[in-house]
Amino acid sequence: MTKSQLIEALAKAEGITLKAAELAVNVTFASMEKALIQGDRVEIRGFGSFKVKEYEGYKGRNPKTGELIEVKPKRLPFFKVGKELKERVDSDSP
């Protein structure tokens, strides 16, 4: 499902305009993004949680040339699926 498909589904389910649904989706995503940037955790009960993981820098190799390179420390978003969603997806699989 793409963002535009999510907006269409929300508009249809709630009987609102596409513009209102787009605003709701954009505000939701922006709020989640802001929380993650600030280092907060975002939890959606029954769905899962998002948090930021911090990775240390390390020395790696360029696989093409074998040259030693320095990989800088980084912060990346991480999603952990919730138990309920995991069970629903698993039970509905073919």
MMTF fields as JSON, N, C-alpha, C and O atoms, coordinates in Angstrom:
{
  "mmtfVersion": "1.0.0",
  "mmtfProducer": "UNKNOWN",
  "numBonds": 375,
  "numAtoms": 376,
  "numGroups": 94,
  "numChains": 1,
  "numModels": 1,
  "chainsPerModel": [1],
  "groupsPerChain": [94],
  "chainIdList": ["A"],
  "bondAtomList": [4, 2, 8, 6, 12, 10, 16, 14, 20, 18, 24, 22, 28, 26, 32, 30, 36, 34, 40, 38, 44, 42, 48, 46, 52, 50, 56, 54, 60, 58, 64, 62, 68, 66, 72, 70, 76, 74, 80, 78, 84, 82, 88, 86, 92, 90, 96, 94, 100, 98, 104, 102, 108, 106, 112, 110, 116, 114, 120, 118, 124, 122, 128, 126, 132, 130, 136, 134, 140, 138, 144, 142, 148, 146, 152, 150, 156, 154, 160, 158, 164, 162, 168, 166, 172, 170, 176, 174, 180, 178, 184, 182, 188, 186, 192, 190, 196, 194, 200, 198, 204, 202, 208, 206, 212, 210, 216, 214, 220, 218, 224, 222, 228, 226, 232, 230, 236, 234, 240, 238, 244, 242, 248, 246, 252, 250, 256, 254, 260, 258, 264, 262, 268, 266, 272, 270, 276, 274, 280, 278, 284, 282, 288, 286, 292, 290, 296, 294, 300, 298, 304, 302, 308, 306, 312, 310, 316, 314, 320, 318, 324, 322, 328, 326, 332, 330, 336, 334, 340, 338, 344, 342, 348, 346, 352, 350, 356, 354, 360, 358, 364, 362, 368, 366, 372, 370],
  "bondOrderList": [1, 1, 1, 1, 1, 1, 1, 1, 1, 1, 1, 1, 1, 1, 1, 1, 1, 1, 1, 1, 1, 1, 1, 1, 1, 1, 1, 1, 1, 1, 1, 1, 1, 1, 1, 1, 1, 1, 1, 1, 1, 1, 1, 1, 1, 1, 1, 1, 1, 1, 1, 1, 1, 1, 1, 1, 1, 1, 1, 1, 1, 1, 1, 1, 1, 1, 1, 1, 1, 1, 1, 1, 1, 1, 1, 1, 1, 1, 1, 1, 1, 1, 1, 1, 1, 1, 1, 1, 1, 1, 1, 1, 1],
  "groupList": [{"groupName": "MET", "atomNameList": ["N", "CA", "C", "O"], "elementList": ["N", "C", "C", "O"], "formalChargeList": [0, 0, 0, 0], "bondAtomList": [1, 0, 2, 1, 3, 2], "bondOrderList": [1, 1, 2], "singleLetterCode": "M", "chemCompType": "L-PEPTIDE LINKING"}, {"groupName": "THR", "atomNameList": ["N", "CA", "C", "O"], "elementList": ["N", "C", "C", "O"], "formalChargeList": [0, 0, 0, 0], "bondAtomList": [1, 0, 2, 1, 3, 2], "bondOrderList": [1, 1, 2], "singleLetterCode": "T", "chemCompType": "L-PEPTIDE LINKING"}, {"groupName": "LYS", "atomNameList": ["N", "CA", "C", "O"], "elementList": ["N", "C", "C", "O"], "formalChargeList": [0, 0, 0, 0], "bondAtomList": [1, 0, 2, 1, 3, 2], "bondOrderList": [1, 1, 2], "singleLetterCode": "K", "chemCompType": "L-PEPTIDE LINKING"}, {"groupName": "SER", "atomNameList": ["N", "CA", "C", "O"], "elementList": ["N", "C", "C", "O"], "formalChargeList": [0, 0, 0, 0], "bondAtomList": [1, 0, 2, 1, 3, 2], "bondOrderList": [1, 1, 2], "singleLetterCode": "S", "chemCompType": "L-PEPTIDE LINKING"}, {"groupName": "GLN", "atomNameList": ["N", "CA", "C", "O"], "elementList": ["N", "C", "C", "O"], "formalChargeList": [0, 0, 0, 0], "bondAtomList": [1, 0, 2, 1, 3, 2], "bondOrderList": [1, 1, 2], "singleLetterCode": "Q", "chemCompType": "L-PEPTIDE LINKING"}, {"groupName": "LEU", "atomNameList": ["N", "CA", "C", "O"], "elementList": ["N", "C", "C", "O"], "formalChargeList": [0, 0, 0, 0], "bondAtomList": [1, 0, 2, 1, 3, 2], "bondOrderList": [1, 1, 2], "singleLetterCode": "L", "chemCompType": "L-PEPTIDE LINKING"}, {"groupName": "ILE", "atomNameList": ["N", "CA", "C", "O"], "elementList": ["N", "C", "C", "O"], "formalChargeList": [0, 0, 0, 0], "bondAtomList": [1, 0, 2, 1, 3, 2], "bondOrderList": [1, 1, 2], "singleLetterCode": "I", "chemCompType": "L-PEPTIDE LINKING"}, {"groupName": "GLU", "atomNameList": ["N", "CA", "C", "O"], "elementList": ["N", "C", "C", "O"], "formalChargeList": [0, 0, 0, 0], "bondAtomList": [1, 0, 2, 1, 3, 2], "bondOrderList": [1, 1, 2], "singleLetterCode": "E", "chemCompType": "L-PEPTIDE LINKING"}, {"groupName": "ALA", "atomNameList": ["N", "CA", "C", "O"], "elementList": ["N", "C", "C", "O"], "formalChargeList": [0, 0, 0, 0], "bondAtomList": [1, 0, 2, 1, 3, 2], "bondOrderList": [1, 1, 2], "singleLetterCode": "A", "chemCompType": "L-PEPTIDE LINKING"}, {"groupName": "GLY", "atomNameList": ["N", "CA", "C", "O"], "elementList": ["N", "C", "C", "O"], "formalChargeList": [0, 0, 0, 0], "bondAtomList": [1, 0, 2, 1, 3, 2], "bondOrderList": [1, 1, 2], "singleLetterCode": "G", "chemCompType": "PEPTIDE LINKING"}, {"groupName": "VAL", "atomNameList": ["N", "CA", "C", "O"], "elementList": ["N", "C", "C", "O"], "formalChargeList": [0, 0, 0, 0], "bondAtomList": [1, 0, 2, 1, 3, 2], "bondOrderList": [1, 1, 2], "singleLetterCode": "V", "chemCompType": "L-PEPTIDE LINKING"}, {"groupName": "ASN", "atomNameList": ["N", "CA", "C", "O"], "elementList": ["N", "C", "C", "O"], "formalChargeList": [0, 0, 0, 0], "bondAtomList": [1, 0, 2, 1, 3, 2], "bondOrderList": [1, 1, 2], "singleLetterCode": "N", "chemCompType": "L-PEPTIDE LINKING"}, {"groupName": "PHE", "atomNameList": ["N", "CA", "C", "O"], "elementList": ["N", "C", "C", "O"], "formalChargeList": [0, 0, 0, 0], "bondAtomList": [1, 0, 2, 1, 3, 2], "bondOrderList": [1, 1, 2], "singleLetterCode": "F", "chemCompType": "L-PEPTIDE LINKING"}, {"groupName": "ASP", "atomNameList": ["N", "CA", "C", "O"], "elementList": ["N", "C", "C", "O"], "formalChargeList": [0, 0, 0, 0], "bondAtomList": [1, 0, 2, 1, 3, 2], "bondOrderList": [1, 1, 2], "singleLetterCode": "D", "chemCompType": "L-PEPTIDE LINKING"}, {"groupName": "ARG", "atomNameList": ["N", "CA", "C", "O"], "elementList": ["N", "C", "C", "O"], "formalChargeList": [0, 0, 0, 0], "bondAtomList": [1, 0, 2, 1, 3, 2], "bondOrderList": [1, 1, 2], "singleLetterCode": "R", "chemCompType": "L-PEPTIDE LINKING"}, {"groupName": "TYR", "atomNameList": ["N", "CA", "C", "O"], "elementList": ["N", "C", "C", "O"], "formalChargeList": [0, 0, 0, 0], "bondAtomList": [1, 0, 2, 1, 3, 2], "bondOrderList": [1, 1, 2], "singleLetterCode": "Y", "chemCompType": "L-PEPTIDE LINKING"}, {"groupName": "PRO", "atomNameList": ["N", "CA", "C", "O"], "elementList": ["N", "C", "C", "O"], "formalChargeList": [0, 0, 0, 0], "bondAtomList": [1, 0, 2, 1, 3, 2], "bondOrderList": [1, 1, 2], "singleLetterCode": "P", "chemCompType": "L-PEPTIDE LINKING"}],
  "groupTypeList": [0, 1, 2, 3, 4, 5, 6, 7, 8, 5, 8, 2, 8, 7, 9, 6, 1, 5, 2, 8, 8, 7, 5, 8, 10, 11, 10, 1, 12, 8, 3, 0, 7, 2, 8, 5, 6, 4, 9, 13, 14, 10, 7, 6, 14, 9, 12, 9, 3, 12, 2, 10, 2, 7, 15, 7, 9, 15, 2, 9, 14, 11, 16, 2, 1, 9, 7, 5, 6, 7, 10, 2, 16, 2, 14, 5, 16, 12, 12, 2, 10, 9, 2, 7, 5, 2, 7, 14, 10, 13, 3, 13, 3, 16],
  "groupIdList": [1, 2, 3, 4, 5, 6, 7, 8, 9, 10, 11, 12, 13, 14, 15, 16, 17, 18, 19, 20, 21, 22, 23, 24, 25, 26, 27, 28, 29, 30, 31, 32, 33, 34, 35, 36, 37, 38, 39, 40, 41, 42, 43, 44, 45, 46, 47, 48, 49, 50, 51, 52, 53, 54, 55, 56, 57, 58, 59, 60, 61, 62, 63, 64, 65, 66, 67, 68, 69, 70, 71, 72, 73, 74, 75, 76, 77, 78, 79, 80, 81, 82, 83, 84, 85, 86, 87, 88, 89, 90, 91, 92, 93, 94],
  "secStructList": [7, 7, 2, 2, 2, 2, 2, 2, 2, 2, 2, 2, 2, 2, 6, 7, 7, 2, 2, 2, 2, 2, 2, 2, 2, 2, 2, 2, 2, 2, 2, 2, 2, 2, 2, 2, 2, 6, 6, 7, 7, 3, 3, 3, 6, 6, 6, 3, 3, 3, 3, 3, 3, 3, 3, 7, 7, 3, 3, 3, 3, 7, 6, 6, 6, 7, 7, 3, 3, 3, 3, 7, 7, 3, 3, 3, 3, 3, 3, 3, 3, 7, 2, 2, 2, 2, 2, 2, 2, 2, 2, 6, 7, 7],
  "xCoordList": [0.852, 0.0, 0.895, 1.844, 0.577, 1.328, 0.637, -0.483, 1.311, 0.738, -0.56, -1.54, -0.575, -1.782, -2.929, -4.09, -2.615, -3.652, -4.193, -5.386, -3.32, -3.747, -4.69, -5.708, -4.351, -5.187, -6.56, -7.583, -6.585, -7.852, -8.688, -9.901, -8.047, -8.761, -9.352, -10.484, -8.602, -9.088, -10.271, -11.277, -10.155, -11.241, -12.518, -13.607, -12.372, -13.527, -14.143, -15.363, -13.295, -13.784, -14.488, -15.466, -13.996, -14.557, -15.506, -16.103, -15.641, -16.541, -16.079, -16.888, -14.754, -14.21, -13.531, -13.32, -13.199, -12.565, -11.141, -10.535, -10.619, -9.229, -8.287, -7.27, -8.622, -7.777, -7.716, -6.646, -8.858, -8.895, -8.145, -7.429, -8.312, -7.609, -6.109, -5.325, -5.703, -4.281, -3.686, -2.577, -4.422, -3.954, -3.781, -2.779, -4.745, -4.673, -3.456, -2.729, -3.238, -2.105, -0.791, 0.135, -0.705, 0.529, 0.845, 2.005, -0.175, 0.041, 0.499, 1.387, -0.103, 0.283, 1.744, 2.515, 2.117, 3.497, 4.482, 5.558, 4.132, 5.028, 5.224, 6.328, 4.165, 4.268, 5.162, 5.967, 5.019, 5.858, 7.321, 8.22, 7.553, 8.905, 9.55, 10.712, 8.792, 9.309, 9.693, 10.735, 8.838, 9.118, 10.395, 11.217, 10.568, 11.765, 13.022, 14.059, 12.941, 14.086, 14.508, 15.695, 13.521, 13.807, 14.266, 14.604, 14.277, 14.742, 13.646, 13.922, 12.403, 11.278, 10.905, 11.283, 10.172, 9.666, 8.213, 7.488, 7.781, 6.396, 5.789, 6.263, 4.734, 4.093, 2.643, 1.898, 2.25, 0.872, 0.397, 0.734, -0.386, -0.815, -1.469, -2.313, -1.079, -1.633, -0.984, -1.253, -0.13, 0.527, 2.029, 2.618, 2.646, 4.086, 4.646, 3.903, 5.97, 6.609, 7.813, 8.468, 8.069, 9.213, 10.146, 9.695, 11.441, 12.415, 13.655, 13.793, 14.549, 15.791, 16.892, 17.081, 17.619, 18.771, 20.033, 20.143, 20.972, 22.242, 23.306, 23.465, 24.025, 25.068, 26.431, 26.602, 27.388, 28.747, 29.433, 29.064, 30.415, 31.231, 32.179, 32.456, 32.663, 33.593, 34.409, 34.109, 35.442, 36.266, 35.746, 35.59, 35.484, 34.984, 35.833, 36.835, 35.426, 36.157, 35.198, 34.049, 35.692, 34.959, 34.987, 36.066, 33.818, 33.831, 34.402, 34.888, 34.341, 34.83, 36.352, 37.008, 36.911, 38.355, 39.14, 40.359, 38.439, 39.134, 39.74, 40.369, 39.557, 40.114, 39.453, 38.24, 40.265, 39.769, 39.07, 39.626, 37.833, 37.091, 36.547, 36.339, 36.326, 35.773, 34.265, 33.825, 33.467, 32.014, 31.633, 31.924, 30.983, 30.647, 29.498, 28.69, 29.426, 28.277, 26.994, 27.017, 25.879, 24.632, 23.452, 23.528, 22.368, 21.094, 20.081, 19.903, 19.418, 18.451, 17.144, 17.161, 16.0, 14.725, 14.614, 15.104, 13.962, 13.8, 12.351, 11.809, 11.717, 10.333, 10.301, 10.927, 9.569, 9.373, 7.878, 7.067, 7.529, 6.121, 5.526, 6.186, 4.266, 3.568, 3.085, 2.896, 2.888, 2.477, 1.15, 1.003, 0.184, -1.131, -1.054, -1.663, -0.321, -0.187, 0.547, 0.169, 1.589, 2.355, 1.444, 1.512, 0.594, -0.317, -1.378, -1.718, -1.91, -2.94, -2.362, -3.001, -1.161, -0.536, -0.223, -0.449, 0.293, 0.661, -0.567, -0.527, -1.657, -2.847, -3.572, -4.317, -3.369, -4.044, -3.188, -3.597, -1.996, -1.119, -1.616, -2.23, -1.344, -1.857, -1.25, -1.601],
  "yCoordList": [-1.177, 0.0, 1.236, 1.336, 2.16, 3.41, 4.477, 4.281, 5.591, 6.689, 7.179, 7.435, 7.309, 7.788, 6.773, 7.168, 5.488, 4.482, 4.55, 4.349, 4.832, 5.002, 6.197, 6.121, 7.291, 8.49, 8.187, 8.581, 7.493, 7.136, 6.225, 6.402, 5.254, 4.33, 5.079, 4.807, 6.012, 6.803, 7.659, 7.721, 8.319, 9.17, 8.357, 8.787, 7.185, 6.326, 5.791, 5.804, 5.322, 4.724, 5.737, 5.404, 6.972, 7.983, 8.957, 9.82, 8.815, 9.7, 11.151, 12.073, 11.341, 12.699, 12.953, 12.031, 14.2, 14.54, 14.007, 13.739, 13.858, 13.421, 14.421, 14.036, 15.706, 16.755, 16.601, 16.725, 16.333, 16.154, 14.892, 14.883, 13.828, 12.58, 12.758, 12.245, 13.484, 13.743, 14.535, 14.245, 15.531, 16.328, 15.44, 15.552, 14.565, 13.674, 12.757, 12.592, 12.165, 11.257, 12.015, 11.545, 13.187, 13.983, 14.437, 14.414, 14.849, 15.271, 14.079, 14.215, 12.92, 11.716, 11.362, 11.147, 11.304, 10.949, 12.005, 11.663, 13.272, 14.346, 14.282, 14.509, 13.976, 13.862, 12.696, 12.808, 11.575, 10.417, 10.73, 10.383, 11.381, 11.75, 12.684, 12.509, 13.669, 14.629, 13.915, 14.197, 12.993, 12.25, 11.428, 11.393, 10.767, 9.952, 10.813, 10.432, 11.965, 12.868, 13.319, 13.49, 13.509, 13.929, 12.759, 12.948, 11.553, 10.388, 9.664, 8.738, 10.078, 9.422, 8.133, 7.918, 7.298, 6.045, 6.277, 6.985, 5.695, 5.809, 4.416, 3.495, 4.267, 2.962, 3.049, 3.924, 2.14, 2.031, 0.66, -0.355, 0.638, -0.633, -1.548, -1.116, -2.795, -3.78, -3.769, -4.651, -2.779, -2.673, -2.852, -3.736, -2.003, -2.097, -0.803, 0.117, -0.743, 0.459, 0.841, 0.003, 2.126, 2.686, 3.293, 3.911, 3.118, 3.775, 4.039, 3.529, 4.835, 5.14, 4.302, 4.31, 3.578, 2.802, 3.565, 4.128, 3.57, 4.236, 3.182, 2.223, 3.385, 2.451, 3.125, 4.271, 2.42, 2.919, 2.972, 2.245, 3.825, 3.855, 2.654, 2.079, 2.289, 1.159, 1.271, 2.061, 0.459, 0.409, -0.736, -1.867, -0.414, -1.416, -1.439, -0.732, -2.249, -2.347, -2.112, -2.554, -1.409, -1.254, -2.617, -3.106, -3.25, -4.605, -4.671, -5.717, -3.571, -3.576, -3.459, -4.161, -2.544, -2.278, -2.898, -3.052, -3.257, -3.788, -2.688, -2.974, -1.43, -0.285, -0.16, -0.323, 0.132, 0.337, 1.689, 2.703, 1.703, 2.96, 3.096, 2.108, 4.322, 4.633, 4.815, 5.694, 3.996, 4.133, 4.931, 4.527, 6.063, 6.971, 6.417, 5.628, 6.827, 6.434, 6.981, 8.015, 6.287, 6.755, 6.389, 5.491, 7.104, 6.847, 6.499, 7.245, 5.36, 4.921, 4.509, 3.951, 4.782, 4.329, 2.81, 2.195, 2.226, 0.777, 0.487, 1.109, -0.455, -0.843, -2.249, -3.169, -2.397, -3.723, -4.025, -3.304, -5.091, -5.456, -5.879, -6.529, -5.497, -5.87, -7.305, -7.87, -7.885, -9.283, -9.534, -10.53, -8.63, -8.828, -8.814, -9.661, -7.874, -7.804, -9.034, -9.61, -9.42, -10.604, -11.826, -12.605, -11.994, -13.13, -13.052, -14.066, -11.84, -11.676, -11.983, -12.661, -11.494, -11.731, -13.215, -13.779, -13.844, -15.254, -16.144, -17.115, -15.816, -16.672, -16.501, -17.39, -15.368, -15.112, -15.497, -15.288, -16.06, -16.405, -17.676, -18.529, -17.799, -18.95, -20.274, -21.307],
  "zCoordList": [0.0, 0.0, 0.0, 0.778, -0.877, -0.943, -0.095, 0.377, 0.087, 0.865, 0.217, 0.917, -1.099, -1.782, -1.639, -1.531, -1.637, -1.428, 0.005, 0.232, 0.956, 2.345, 2.47, 3.158, 1.807, 1.835, 1.231, 1.79, 0.101, -0.533, 0.359, 0.462, 1.002, 1.887, 3.083, 3.483, 3.651, 4.779, 4.361, 5.068, 3.213, 2.726, 2.52, 2.902, 1.915, 1.644, 2.938, 3.103, 3.851, 5.104, 5.993, 6.663, 6.003, 6.893, 6.197, 6.841, 4.879, 4.14, 4.156, 4.255, 4.055, 4.048, 2.702, 1.914, 2.459, 1.19, 1.155, 2.192, -0.056, -0.204, 0.45, 1.028, 0.36, 0.946, 2.474, 3.069, 3.099, 4.557, 4.964, 5.965, 4.184, 4.482, 4.306, 5.104, 3.263, 3.033, 4.197, 4.646, 4.682, 5.817, 7.052, 7.758, 7.314, 8.48, 8.396, 9.375, 7.229, 7.049, 7.18, 7.841, 6.553, 6.622, 8.044, 8.456, 8.799, 10.187, 11.029, 11.871, 10.799, 11.544, 11.287, 12.222, 10.01, 9.673, 10.161, 10.651, 10.037, 10.489, 11.998, 12.491, 12.729, 14.19, 14.583, 15.507, 13.879, 14.157, 13.83, 14.596, 12.7, 12.298, 13.32, 13.685, 13.775, 14.756, 16.063, 16.654, 16.499, 17.735, 17.587, 18.502, 16.442, 16.233, 16.17, 16.713, 15.516, 15.439, 16.838, 17.115, 17.713, 19.097, 19.967, 21.136, 19.4, 20.148, 20.904, 21.666, 20.701, 21.369, 20.644, 19.492, 21.328, 20.771, 20.367, 21.065, 19.259, 18.8, 18.855, 18.189, 19.655, 19.786, 19.341, 19.783, 18.469, 18.021, 18.466, 17.856, 19.533, 20.145, 19.119, 18.334, 19.134, 18.227, 16.85, 16.034, 16.58, 15.276, 15.411, 14.788, 16.232, 16.427, 16.978, 17.318, 17.061, 17.593, 16.74, 16.12, 16.737, 16.028, 17.06, 18.024, 16.862, 17.709, 16.876, 15.764, 17.423, 16.728, 17.344, 18.561, 16.508, 16.972, 16.597, 15.508, 17.518, 17.261, 16.992, 17.747, 15.904, 15.504, 15.626, 15.21, 16.191, 16.343, 14.978, 14.056, 14.869, 13.668, 13.671, 14.723, 12.512, 12.421, 11.142, 10.247, 11.09, 9.89, 9.017, 9.476, 7.753, 6.828, 5.576, 5.471, 4.645, 3.379, 2.219, 2.241, 1.213, -0.028, -0.71, -1.043, -0.928, -1.489, -2.909, -3.34, -3.618, -4.994, -5.057, -5.825, -4.223, -4.298, -3.15, -3.238, -2.063, -0.896, -0.035, 0.984, -0.438, 0.298, 1.666, 1.796, 2.687, 4.045, 4.114, 3.692, 4.654, 4.781, 6.196, 6.9, 6.587, 7.906, 7.753, 7.012, 8.443, 8.425, 9.662, 10.788, 9.443, 10.544, 11.388, 10.897, 12.651, 13.486, 12.858, 12.189, 13.074, 12.505, 13.386, 14.224, 13.176, 13.858, 12.781, 11.818, 12.951, 11.946, 12.618, 13.715, 11.963, 12.518, 12.42, 11.473, 13.413, 13.484, 13.854, 14.768, 13.151, 13.431, 14.01, 13.483, 15.089, 15.676, 15.624, 16.206, 14.926, 14.756, 16.099, 16.91, 16.316, 17.538, 17.489, 16.412, 18.647, 18.756, 18.042, 17.333, 18.229, 17.618, 16.103, 15.449, 15.533, 14.075, 13.548, 12.528, 14.253, 13.847, 13.786, 12.836, 14.795, 14.835, 13.745, 13.135, 13.492, 12.445, 11.079, 10.275, 10.804, 9.494, 9.325, 8.254, 10.367, 10.29, 10.114, 9.359, 10.808, 10.719, 9.394, 8.983, 8.713, 7.442, 6.247, 5.105, 6.491, 5.363, 4.686, 5.326, 3.372, 2.606, 2.998, 2.427]
}
